[in-house]
Amino acid sequence: MQLNTLLLIFAAILPVGLANADTVIEEVPDSLPGKGFGGLTGFMVGATAGPFGALAGAGIGLLGGGMFQEATGLGDRAYRIARDDGSEVVVRSPGRSWSNGDQVVIVGNRLVEKSMTAQR
């Protein structure tokens, strides 16, 4: 009898995590690929001048790569998400567009519709 009660309590508590969803606040520009490419390129070019040149080149490349990606219009999308606990996080979402106020769940490092997680 106690085992059945315990199983009933777990069954009632388990779906609670899926009932809550995070909310999309706004779309923000994402230039992370440009920053990465620029930083790596700057690092390699700067390495010819030694360790300090490598660090300086990486920093300049990081800034330049991100600005270049945004200036050419090749920037991607990321979204500022309001979590249930009151915190905010920025999540990249290159494959899908979201609107302000959409209810989402963060699975790994991607956004998923709340309704899709409820079906699982």
N, C-alpha and C positions, 0 to 999 in steps of 0.2 A: 504494500500500500504506500509506503514512504517513497519507493522508487518511482511510482506513477506520479506522485505529487511533485517530486523533483523534476521529472521529465516535463510535466506540465508547466512548471515555472520556467525552465529553460526554453521551452517552445514559445512562451509568451514574451520572454525578454529578447530572444534572438532577432526577430524582425525589427526591433526598435532602431537599430543602427541604419537600416534601410529607409526608415520612414523620414528621417531628417535629410535635408538637402541643403547644399550651399547655393548662394545666389550670385549671379553675374552682376557686377557693379558697372564696369565699363570696359571697353576695348582699349588696349594700349599698344603702341608700336613695339615690334619685336625685331631687333637687329642683332640677335645673338650669333647667327651664322656669319654675318659680316665681321663682327668683332672677333670671332674665333679665327677666321681666315686672315684678317688683318694682323692680329696679334702674333700668329704663327709666322707669317711672312716677315713681319718686322723683327721678330726674334732671330730668324735665320739670317737676314741681312745684317742686323746689328751684331751678330756673333762674330762677324769678320773683324770687328773692332775690339773683341774681347768680352769678358763677362759683363762689364758695365754697359757696353754697347748693346749686348743682347737684351738686357733688362730695359734699357731706354728704347730700343727698337720695338720690343714687345708692347710697351706702354703706348708709344706713338701709333703703332699699327692697330692696336685695340681701339683707340679713339677714332683713328682715320677710317678703319674698316666699317665701324658702326655708322659713322656719318656718311660714308659713301653709299652704303646700302640704303639708308633713309633718303638721301638726295636723289638716287636713281629710281626711287619708287619700288624697289625690290624688297622692301621690308615685309615681314610676315605679321601675323596677328597673335596677340597674347591677351589674356583677359584677367582683370583684377576681380578676385572672388572673395566675397564675404563668407567666412566659415561660420558654422553654427556656434562655435565657442567665442565669437566676437572678433577673431583675428582676421587679417586679410592676407591673401597670397596671390601671386601672379603666376598663371599657368599658360604655357604655350598651347595653341590649338591650330596648327597649320592646315588641318584637313576639314575643318568645319567652322561655320560662323555661328555666333551666339548673339542674342539681343540682351539689352539690359533687363534685369528682372527674371531671366530664365533660371529655373531650378535645375541644378546640376549636382553631380557627385564626382569627386576627384578619385579616379581609379588609376593607381600608379602615378604617372605624370600627364595624364590626359583627362579631358572632361567628357563625361557621359551623361546623357539625359537621365533624370531621376526615374522616369517611367521605365527605362530599359533595365535599371538595376532592380526594380521591384518585380520584374518578370522572371528574374533568375531564380 
